[in-house]
Amino acid sequence: MERTASFNDTNNTLSSQPSLASVPSLNSHSHLFNASTTSHTCLATLKPHASSYTSSLALAGKFLYAGSSDREIRSWNHTIFLSEQHLQNTNLITAGTGAVKSIVVHSDKLFTAHQDHKIRVWRITTQDHDQQKFTRVATLPTLGDRVTKILIPKNHVQIRRHKKCTWVHHVDTVSSLALSHDGTLLYSVSWDRTLKIWRTKDFACLESVRNAHDDAINAVAVSGDGHVYTGSTDKRIRVWRKREGEKKHSVVETLEKHRSGINALALSSDGCVLYSGACDRSILVWEKGENWKLVVVGALRGHTKSILCLGVVRDLVCSGSEDKTVRIWRGIEREYSCLAVLEGHRSPIKSLTATLDHSDHPSQLSLLVYSGSLDSDVKVWQVFLPLLST
């Protein structure tokens, strides 16, 4: 079961969650944001997983990677639109049990986070006719990590009343992954409330932050300057950094503005703006203020239910919601406008990714958006937006 506030055991519905009336809205009606010059269309509706929904999406080069709620991972050349028959013959691997919660790619390595508490690493070999071969090279924690840690008592931590394990293990669903900008470090967060840091060269677990939050951690993002952001069901965002001369990450900020569990985080291209999506129906926008501390400058409003996923491409923010829509936002100097609402899914939007596409019109941007829903569909959208005059 998803451990987000929108799919919890209570009878509270998302639409009843408060929408942060105390935070000013950044929605603008400026002439700079003329939605009438924006158009979009659904290019294709795909079912990459026959009996499950798409729980994670990632783009790397010309390939789109889709993880399912039933342990499948598929990849295909996203520049070629495939029929359903051909899609079922695309590159496929299965691993573990339960959902594939997060996917990141670096160089020829594919990292996948799983509901069975593990992270798996695959070597990608691209062959003729856009076929990819996946070879599993590691399951984290590695056997070497487990053996060296289990022999020393101080490496054991209490996870339940009568059970211990070594600190390199996640003991609940691994919910999100992020890579450092140079690809040397992998960050993982889990419903076990830990943040772990792994070295991608040999897959060793370098550090584990226990009780990083008071509840399940759902999202992680990493900026180019080394700051790590984690978002939790405990309604908080924490900012982590390994200070000069220190061996471990420590909390440098705790951000408390959301009134319900945080499901998604995304950073602007320059890392100076943080976007957070939660079950209070708002996307909060955080910017660095005095002493480089993050302050909330406002909220993007429009979704009627929980924000479940976020993505950023250049100056565009994409958001997916339990209200079954994807929204495309553009911001300039703390003024934002919703330029497009993508409607067509029959269930909540669980995952999305986006990339700029070639446009034949010099005055337009073309954005390709891929959205995965609990209705088992992955929709491919093309959004045309005007270039902003400088």
Disulfide bonds with the S-S distance in Angstrom:
none
